[in-house]
Amino acid sequence: MFPAATMIGGAMMAKKQRKGSSALKGMWANMGSTIATFMFLWPIIRQYCPSVLRRYFENYTRRLMDFFNPYIRISFHEFKRDSLRRSSAYAAVEAYLNAATSKSAKRLKAETTGKDSSSLTLSIDEHETVTDEFEGVNVWWVSNKIVSQSRSLSYHPAPEKRLYTITFHQKHREMITESYLKHVVSKGKEIRVRNRQRKLYTNTPAQKLSSMWSHMVFEHQATFETLAMEPEKKREIVEDLLTFSKSKDFYAKIGKAWKRGYLLYGPPGTGKSTMIAAMANLLNYDVYDLELSSVKDNTELKRLLIETTNKSIIVIEDIDCSIDLTGQRKKKTEKSADDQNENLSKKIAKKEAKEEGSGSKVTLSGLLNFIDGLWSACGGERLIVFTTNYVEKLDPALIRRGRMDKHIELSFCSYEGFKVFAKNYLDLDMHPMFDAVQSLMGETKITPADVAENLMPKSPVEEAEKCLSNLIQALEEAKEEAAKKKDTTMKDAVQYQVVDGETEKPS
């Protein structure tokens, strides 16, 4: 009896399974038919359905699909909306992916870099997918390029929009958004700073929809190792620069803009421009060479400041010669007829320049605001450098501490500076002729530029002794010239004497 019951039960279960299987097949068949019908009707709906209803239907469909999709996507667009400026986040992601995942990518694009196109860089090609791992979690990055569908009557190609998209499982959302993306952006910025080419900018007349700065690759090779200066003074400057570059939190703590002013002063040929190049190479900063005479007014000066980037050196060379704003403030004193005539000539010249539209209206007040006013806080990690041959001509308000925080005097070449030149130019650490050079340098003055010119070999076969002889001869001539000038000054001084408060020639 029991076996018969078991057989009947098994037959009934098998019948139910066949019925369920046929029902499942019918359900899949109906679903397939529904999808086919939808695919057939969708083009008709897109063409004839009102745009409002179509957008509503698309949004509803997208929400329905997202409900069943456990993955999240985040996009990094190359340009911000309604902006011509490149997104810093996109640039950081690009640098990170090219460094971290380009080895695993199968499709790469190669580009040459450098002024002479000597180096080759590899980056991820468009529509390539790469995998990255962070704390045991896999994420997928895709490099996309979208070509705008808008038609243009011009011959220019349709604009392209590039973006990077990251995909990850929703259960890792908190870790990805709070830790991983910060890690990517931080590492990407470090890579960009390490690999970027420094640029030398100069200001150009303002034009619509264009930058006020034009640039070229900065390839100056000066470093503090090759700078002819006393080692102790050189070490002090390097430590000051490195301390500044690492003091972001300190400046935020004391409530000051992250900037620092340097005043470089000394006779012509003492290496002020070379010092700036060495500073840029030490900190890996861009250089903005600001020509004040080309700036129209204070408003344009502010615009130039706003367009400078962080990690940069803003330089105004020979500021005492730039425009008529750096002299001492005029005191109300009686003026001679010659002074009045000279001032009248200056007024006429300024008027003519104004009529021609070539005169600069930058004021001392505008320049001071540029250095440490409210607008100076619109960026961070900037050095502002002034150079001058005649520091006594500058207005004290322009170079006071807090604006020009560190004053660096670059004077005539010392014996220690000469030894740096001898090592750089002649590859000499010591030579019997060094004693003669040291003795003469203690008795006369010579600029580093003159020392470098005399030590520079004039031909590939010229020997070190010949170059040292040229320098010794130049030092002896400078000594004789200084002695002659001193004798002439003393002779002129004894030709006059003061008698009863009046200057008369001696009888």
MOGIQUI-V174790 format. One record per residue. N is the residue number from 1. RES is the residue in one small letter. NEAR is the number of other C-alpha atoms within 12 Angstrom. Layout:
n->N res->RES near->NEAR
n->N res->RES near->NEAR
This chain:
n->1 res->m near->7
n->2 res->f near->8
n->3 res->p near->9
n->4 res->a near->10
n->5 res->a near->11
n->6 res->t near->12
n->7 res->m near->13
n->8 res->i near->14
n->9 res->g near->14
n->10 res->g near->14
n->11 res->a near->14
n->12 res->m near->14
n->13 res->m near->14
n->14 res->a near->14
n->15 res->k near->14
n->16 res->k near->14
n->17 res->q near->14
n->18 res->r near->14
n->19 res->k near->14
n->20 res->g near->14
n->21 res->s near->14
n->22 res->s near->14
n->23 res->a near->14
n->24 res->l near->14
n->25 res->k near->14
n->26 res->g near->14
n->27 res->m near->14
n->28 res->w near->14
n->29 res->a near->14
n->30 res->n near->14
n->31 res->m near->14
n->32 res->g near->14
n->33 res->s near->14
n->34 res->t near->15
n->35 res->i near->14
n->36 res->a near->13
n->37 res->t near->15
n->38 res->f near->15
n->39 res->m near->14
n->40 res->f near->13
n->41 res->l near->15
n->42 res->w near->18
n->43 res->p near->13
n->44 res->i near->14
n->45 res->i near->20
n->46 res->r near->20
n->47 res->q near->12
n->48 res->y near->13
n->49 res->c near->17
n->50 res->p near->13
n->51 res->s near->13
n->52 res->v near->13
n->53 res->l near->15
n->54 res->r near->19
n->55 res->r near->15
n->56 res->y near->15
n->57 res->f near->18
n->58 res->e near->18
n->59 res->n near->14
n->60 res->y near->14
n->61 res->t near->14
n->62 res->r near->14
n->63 res->r near->13
n->64 res->l near->12
n->65 res->m near->13
n->66 res->d near->15
n->67 res->f near->13
n->68 res->f near->12
n->69 res->n near->15
n->70 res->p near->15
n->71 res->y near->20
n->72 res->i near->24
n->73 res->r near->23
n->74 res->i near->23
n->75 res->s near->26
n->76 res->f near->31
n->77 res->h near->29
n->78 res->e near->29
n->79 res->f near->22
n->80 res->k near->19
n->81 res->r near->12
n->82 res->d near->9
n->83 res->s near->11
n->84 res->l near->13
n->85 res->r near->18
n->86 res->r near->20
n->87 res->s near->22
n->88 res->s near->21
n->89 res->a near->29
n->90 res->y near->33
n->91 res->a near->32
n->92 res->a near->31
n->93 res->v near->40
n->94 res->e near->40
n->95 res->a near->32
n->96 res->y near->34
n->97 res->l near->41
n->98 res->n near->35
n->99 res->a near->27
n->100 res->a near->25
n->101 res->t near->31
n->102 res->s near->28
n->103 res->k near->17
n->104 res->s near->19
n->105 res->a near->27
n->106 res->k near->18
n->107 res->r near->21
n->108 res->l near->23
n->109 res->k near->19
n->110 res->a near->16
n->111 res->e near->15
n->112 res->t near->14
n->113 res->t near->16
n->114 res->g near->19
n->115 res->k near->15
n->116 res->d near->10
n->117 res->s near->11
n->118 res->s near->10
n->119 res->s near->13
n->120 res->l near->14
n->121 res->t near->19
n->122 res->l near->24
n->123 res->s near->29
n->124 res->i near->34
n->125 res->d near->28
n->126 res->e near->25
n->127 res->h near->21
n->128 res->e near->27
n->129 res->t near->26
n->130 res->v near->31
n->131 res->t near->25
n->132 res->d near->30
n->133 res->e near->19
n->134 res->f near->20
n->135 res->e near->13
n->136 res->g near->11
n->137 res->v near->20
n->138 res->n near->20
n->139 res->v near->31
n->140 res->w near->28
n->141 res->w near->39
n->142 res->v near->32
n->143 res->s near->37
n->144 res->n near->24
n->145 res->k near->22
n->146 res->i near->18
n->147 res->v near->14
n->148 res->s near->13
n->149 res->q near->11
n->150 res->s near->12
n->151 res->r near->12
n->152 res->s near->11
n->153 res->l near->8
n->154 res->s near->9
n->155 res->y near->8
n->156 res->h near->9
n->157 res->p near->13
n->158 res->a near->15
n->159 res->p near->17
n->160 res->e near->18
n->161 res->k near->24
n->162 res->r near->27
n->163 res->l near->31
n->164 res->y near->38
n->165 res->t near->31
n->166 res->i near->33
n->167 res->t near->30
n->168 res->f near->31
n->169 res->h near->21
n->170 res->q near->21
n->171 res->k near->13
n->172 res->h near->23
n->173 res->r near->22
n->174 res->e near->15
n->175 res->m near->21
n->176 res->i near->30
n->177 res->t near->23
n->178 res->e near->13
n->179 res->s near->17
n->180 res->y near->27
n->181 res->l near->31
n->182 res->k near->20
n->183 res->h near->23
n->184 res->v near->33
n->185 res->v near->27
n->186 res->s near->23
n->187 res->k near->25
n->188 res->g near->28
n->189 res->k near->25
n->190 res->e near->20
n->191 res->i near->23
n->192 res->r near->26
n->193 res->v near->23
n->194 res->r near->18
n->195 res->n near->19
n->196 res->r near->22
n->197 res->q near->24
n->198 res->r near->32
n->199 res->k near->30
n->200 res->l near->30
n->201 res->y near->29
n->202 res->t near->30
n->203 res->n near->33
n->204 res->t near->25
n->205 res->p near->23
n->206 res->a near->21
n->207 res->q near->12
n->208 res->k near->7
n->209 res->l near->9
n->210 res->s near->14
n->211 res->s near->23
n->212 res->m near->29
n->213 res->w near->31
n->214 res->s near->23
n->215 res->h near->21
n->216 res->m near->19
n->217 res->v near->20
n->218 res->f near->27
n->219 res->e near->21
n->220 res->h near->24
n->221 res->q near->19
n->222 res->a near->23
n->223 res->t near->27
n->224 res->f near->32
n->225 res->e near->25
n->226 res->t near->29
n->227 res->l near->39
n->228 res->a near->40
n->229 res->m near->35
n->230 res->e near->25
n->231 res->p near->21
n->232 res->e near->14
n->233 res->k near->20
n->234 res->k near->26
n->235 res->r near->16
n->236 res->e near->17
n->237 res->i near->28
n->238 res->v near->25
n->239 res->e near->18
n->240 res->d near->25
n->241 res->l near->33
n->242 res->l near->22
n->243 res->t near->20
n->244 res->f near->29
n->245 res->s near->30
n->246 res->k near->19
n->247 res->s near->22
n->248 res->k near->24
n->249 res->d near->17
n->250 res->f near->16
n->251 res->y near->20
n->252 res->a near->16
n->253 res->k near->11
n->254 res->i near->11
n->255 res->g near->12
n->256 res->k near->24
n->257 res->a near->31
n->258 res->w near->32
n->259 res->k near->41
n->260 res->r near->38
n->261 res->g near->37
n->262 res->y near->39
n->263 res->l near->40
n->264 res->l near->37
n->265 res->y near->35
n->266 res->g near->27
n->267 res->p near->24
n->268 res->p near->25
n->269 res->g near->25
n->270 res->t near->33
n->271 res->g near->37
n->272 res->k near->38
n->273 res->s near->33
n->274 res->t near->28
n->275 res->m near->38
n->276 res->i near->43
n->277 res->a near->35
n->278 res->a near->32
n->279 res->m near->41
n->280 res->a near->39
n->281 res->n near->33
n->282 res->l near->29
n->283 res->l near->32
n->284 res->n near->34
n->285 res->y near->34
n->286 res->d near->39
n->287 res->v near->42
n->288 res->y near->42
n->289 res->d near->37
n->290 res->l near->36
n->291 res->e near->29
n->292 res->l near->40
n->293 res->s near->30
n->294 res->s near->28
n->295 res->v near->33
n->296 res->k near->29
n->297 res->d near->28
n->298 res->n near->25
n->299 res->t near->22
n->300 res->e near->31
n->301 res->l near->38
n->302 res->k near->28
n->303 res->r near->24
n->304 res->l near->36
n->305 res->l near->40
n->306 res->i near->24
n->307 res->e near->27
n->308 res->t near->40
n->309 res->t near->26
n->310 res->n near->30
n->311 res->k near->33
n->312 res->s near->38
n->313 res->i near->43
n->314 res->i near->44
n->315 res->v near->39
n->316 res->i near->36
n->317 res->e near->31
n->318 res->d near->31
n->319 res->i near->35
n->320 res->d near->29
n->321 res->c near->22
n->322 res->s near->27
n->323 res->i near->27
n->324 res->d near->25
n->325 res->l near->28
n->326 res->t near->32
n->327 res->g near->24
n->328 res->q near->18
n->329 res->r near->16
n->330 res->k near->11
n->331 res->k near->8
n->332 res->k near->6
n->333 res->t near->9
n->334 res->e near->10
n->335 res->k near->13
n->336 res->s near->10
n->337 res->a near->10
n->338 res->d near->11
n->339 res->d near->13
n->340 res->q near->14
n->341 res->n near->13
n->342 res->e near->14
n->343 res->n near->15
n->344 res->l near->14
n->345 res->s near->14
n->346 res->k near->15
n->347 res->k near->15
n->348 res->i near->14
n->349 res->a near->16
n->350 res->k near->20
n->351 res->k near->17
n->352 res->e near->14
n->353 res->a near->17
n->354 res->k near->16
n->355 res->e near->12
n->356 res->e near->11
n->357 res->g near->15
n->358 res->s near->18
n->359 res->g near->23
n->360 res->s near->29
n->361 res->k near->27
n->362 res->v near->28
n->363 res->t near->27
n->364 res->l near->31
n->365 res->s near->21
n->366 res->g near->29
n->367 res->l near->39
n->368 res->l near->30
n->369 res->n near->23
n->370 res->f near->35
n->371 res->i near->40
n->372 res->d near->34
n->373 res->g near->20
n->374 res->l near->17
n->375 res->w near->25
n->376 res->s near->36
n->377 res->a near->26
n->378 res->c near->25
n->379 res->g near->23
n->380 res->g near->30
n->381 res->e near->36
n->382 res->r near->40
n->383 res->l near->44
n->384 res->i near->45
n->385 res->v near->41
n->386 res->f near->47
n->387 res->t near->40
n->388 res->t near->35
n->389 res->n near->27
n->390 res->y near->24
n->391 res->v near->29
n->392 res->e near->17
n->393 res->k near->22
n->394 res->l near->30
n->395 res->d near->24
n->396 res->p near->20
n->397 res->a near->23
n->398 res->l near->36
n->399 res->i near->37
n->400 res->r near->20
n->401 res->r near->17
n->402 res->g near->23
n->403 res->r near->30
n->404 res->m near->29
n->405 res->d near->25
n->406 res->k near->26
n->407 res->h near->25
n->408 res->i near->30
n->409 res->e near->29
n->410 res->l near->35
n->411 res->s near->26
n->412 res->f near->30
n->413 res->c near->37
n->414 res->s near->29
n->415 res->y near->30
n->416 res->e near->27
n->417 res->g near->36
n->418 res->f near->42
n->419 res->k near->36
n->420 res->v near->30
n->421 res->f near->34
n->422 res->a near->35
n->423 res->k near->23
n->424 res->n near->23
n->425 res->y near->27
n->426 res->l near->28
n->427 res->d near->17
n->428 res->l near->22
n->429 res->d near->18
n->430 res->m near->20
n->431 res->h near->19
n->432 res->p near->14
n->433 res->m near->23
n->434 res->f near->25
n->435 res->d near->17
n->436 res->a near->20
n->437 res->v near->36
n->438 res->q near->26
n->439 res->s near->18
n->440 res->l near->27
n->441 res->m near->31
n->442 res->g near->19
n->443 res->e near->20
n->444 res->t near->25
n->445 res->k near->31
n->446 res->i near->36
n->447 res->t near->32
n->448 res->p near->36
n->449 res->a near->29
n->450 res->d near->26
n->451 res->v near->39
n->452 res->a near->34
n->453 res->e near->22
n->454 res->n near->29
n->455 res->l near->36
n->456 res->m near->28
n->457 res->p near->25
n->458 res->k near->17
n->459 res->s near->11
n->460 res->p near->11
n->461 res->v near->11
n->462 res->e near->17
n->463 res->e near->19
n->464 res->a near->30
n->465 res->e near->23
n->466 res->k near->20
n->467 res->c near->31
n->468 res->l near->36
n->469 res->s near->25
n->470 res->n near->26
n->471 res->l near->36
n->472 res->i near->30
n->473 res->q near->22
n->474 res->a near->27
n->475 res->l near->30
n->476 res->e near->24
n->477 res->e near->19
n->478 res->a near->23
n->479 res->k near->22
n->480 res->e near->18
n->481 res->e near->17
n->482 res->a near->18
n->483 res->a near->17
n->484 res->k near->14
n->485 res->k near->14
n->486 res->k near->14
n->487 res->d near->14
n->488 res->t near->14
n->489 res->t near->13
n->490 res->m near->13
n->491 res->k near->12
n->492 res->d near->13
n->493 res->a near->16
n->494 res->v near->16
n->495 res->q near->15
n->496 res->y near->15
n->497 res->q near->15
n->498 res->v near->13
n->499 res->v near->11
n->500 res->d near->7
n->501 res->g near->7
n->502 res->e near->10
n->503 res->t near->13
n->504 res->e near->14
n->505 res->k near->13
n->506 res->p near->12
n->507 res->s near->8
